[in-house]
Amino acid sequence: MKFFVGVTDNQWFDYLRRLSARPSEPLDEVNFWQPSPHSQFRAIRPGDLFLFKLHRDPLTAHKDLIAGGGVLASYSVLPISLAWEAFGPKNGASSYPEMRRQIAQYRRSQDNSFEDFKIGCIILTQPFFLDESEWFPVPEWRQSIVRGKTYVLDSEAGRTIWQHLSHIWEQRKVFELDREARRIEEERARYGKETTIRPRLGQGAFKVAVTDAYRRSCAITEEHSLPALEASHIKPYGETGPHAVHNGLLLRSDVHRLFDSGYITVTPDYYIEVSGRLREEFKNGRYYYPFHGHKLHHLPLDHADHPSKDLLLWHNERIFKG
């Protein structure tokens, strides 16, 4: 396992820490945005820990302290409007204009409200925010570090970080991360190999993961206009469908609505079917019928992310108006 300790905007941190304290609204994911996009964030891999180091406060004795973190789910470059659409206040701001204002101060340019500029999105699940009494020093940190620093669990500094976190999680007895920490230690002892935490996607992370898995193209129409594309659950989350790529399809917004309403489905063999009731009920649908009988144009590159045949069968039998 690796840890990345990222220099964290204090305003972003304080807002999300307050948000996480609301028992009625569990905070399951956050977007640790970067004001300027980079093609990739490769410092750690999904399942590794991304930790928050607050900016130094010259008025207090608190310097270079780890104050929380989360599990890396993915990294993506998105227009700022879509980042807000996916994560809302989980971007660390109370409103879209406030998010733009926060990012603009780092971009060192006047914010043009009509510019849908791109930002880097480090998407974290299972975020945690430590009480101030639990904050602990970052080992081997230098003031010259601008963005962050990577640590490995096998190093002395990495073990120090892991021991601090494991102790805090055990004392709190509320984190799933506590169970994950014990599992990792058992696997290290038994098999002598490194492992990672299992990230649990939230709604926003699901949207981004499906969008990137389908290479930002509608699986049925091949539409590439990103603002027109939506991540569809095959089996709705409210019906126990998971926030997982294998339960998702990237669809153009109109096709998404028809899919959710049962006028379009995809068979377990990945063939598209368009219901005859579309014509019967609305006296139209001629744009969609040419897709009938064709296979999906493309699937995710990772076979594990292909649409689940069982979930597609559920949609065929329970939702499709055949």
TANORRA-V422186 format. One record per residue. RES is the residue in three letters. PHI is phi in whole degrees, 0 to 359 (999 if undefined). Layout:
# TANORRA-V422186
res,phi
RES,PHI
RES,PHI
This chain:
# TANORRA-V422186
res,phi
MET,999
LYS,243
PHE,238
PHE,245
VAL,259
GLY,259
VAL,294
THR,243
ASP,295
ASN,296
GLN,294
TRP,303
PHE,296
ASP,298
TYR,296
LEU,289
ARG,296
ARG,295
LEU,297
SER,289
ALA,279
ARG,277
PRO,296
SER,280
GLU,228
PRO,301
LEU,266
ASP,262
GLU,197
VAL,215
ASN,252
PHE,272
TRP,282
GLN,242
PRO,297
SER,239
PRO,287
HIS,241
SER,300
GLN,210
PHE,242
ARG,248
ALA,298
ILE,223
ARG,246
PRO,308
GLY,100
ASP,275
LEU,267
PHE,250
LEU,248
PHE,262
LYS,251
LEU,290
HIS,300
ARG,299
ASP,253
PRO,294
LEU,269
THR,231
ALA,273
HIS,283
LYS,223
ASP,53
LEU,247
ILE,277
ALA,239
GLY,165
GLY,169
GLY,192
VAL,260
LEU,295
ALA,262
SER,190
TYR,233
SER,211
VAL,258
LEU,226
PRO,301
ILE,300
SER,296
LEU,285
ALA,297
TRP,293
GLU,300
ALA,284
PHE,241
GLY,52
PRO,300
LYS,288
ASN,280
GLY,90
ALA,215
SER,280
SER,206
TYR,297
PRO,301
GLU,294
MET,298
ARG,299
ARG,297
GLN,299
ILE,289
ALA,299
GLN,291
TYR,273
ARG,281
ARG,56
SER,216
GLN,294
ASP,284
ASN,266
SER,297
PHE,267
GLU,270
ASP,265
PHE,290
LYS,266
ILE,229
GLY,276
CYS,239
ILE,268
ILE,264
LEU,242
THR,252
GLN,48
PRO,294
PHE,221
PHE,232
LEU,282
ASP,295
GLU,302
SER,290
GLU,262
TRP,299
PHE,222
PRO,294
VAL,280
PRO,289
GLU,55
TRP,265
ARG,240
GLN,296
SER,286
ILE,289
VAL,263
ARG,259
GLY,167
LYS,216
THR,262
TYR,234
VAL,248
LEU,296
ASP,282
SER,272
GLU,298
ALA,295
GLY,297
ARG,295
THR,298
ILE,298
TRP,299
GLN,295
HIS,299
LEU,296
SER,300
HIS,295
ILE,296
TRP,298
GLU,294
GLN,295
ARG,285
LYS,54
VAL,234
PHE,268
GLU,298
LEU,296
ASP,298
ARG,294
GLU,296
ALA,296
ARG,295
ARG,298
ILE,297
GLU,296
GLU,295
GLU,291
ARG,296
ALA,290
ARG,280
TYR,250
GLY,66
LYS,233
GLU,281
THR,217
THR,232
ILE,278
ARG,276
PRO,290
ARG,251
LEU,290
GLY,265
GLN,298
GLY,294
ALA,297
PHE,299
LYS,302
VAL,291
ALA,297
VAL,292
THR,302
ASP,284
ALA,297
TYR,267
ARG,56
ARG,57
SER,217
CYS,300
ALA,292
ILE,256
THR,261
GLU,68
GLU,300
HIS,250
SER,287
LEU,305
PRO,296
ALA,267
LEU,258
GLU,222
ALA,274
SER,257
HIS,283
ILE,290
LYS,251
PRO,304
TYR,301
GLY,292
GLU,255
THR,72
GLY,286
PRO,282
HIS,281
ALA,218
VAL,301
HIS,289
ASN,252
GLY,226
LEU,224
LEU,267
LEU,228
ARG,297
SER,303
ASP,291
VAL,292
HIS,302
ARG,296
LEU,292
PHE,296
ASP,295
SER,274
GLY,92
TYR,272
ILE,224
THR,217
VAL,230
THR,284
PRO,300
ASP,266
TYR,72
TYR,263
ILE,273
GLU,234
VAL,245
SER,291
GLY,294
ARG,290
LEU,298
ARG,287
GLU,295
GLU,273
PHE,238
LYS,55
ASN,200
GLY,101
ARG,297
TYR,292
TYR,269
TYR,296
PRO,299
PHE,281
HIS,300
GLY,88
HIS,270
LYS,281
LEU,306
HIS,293
HIS,200
LEU,234
PRO,303
LEU,294
ASP,278
HIS,301
ALA,294
ASP,267
HIS,299
PRO,305
SER,296
LYS,296
ASP,294
LEU,289
LEU,295
LEU,298
TRP,301
HIS,294
ASN,302
GLU,273
ARG,255
ILE,248
PHE,296
LYS,268
GLY,284
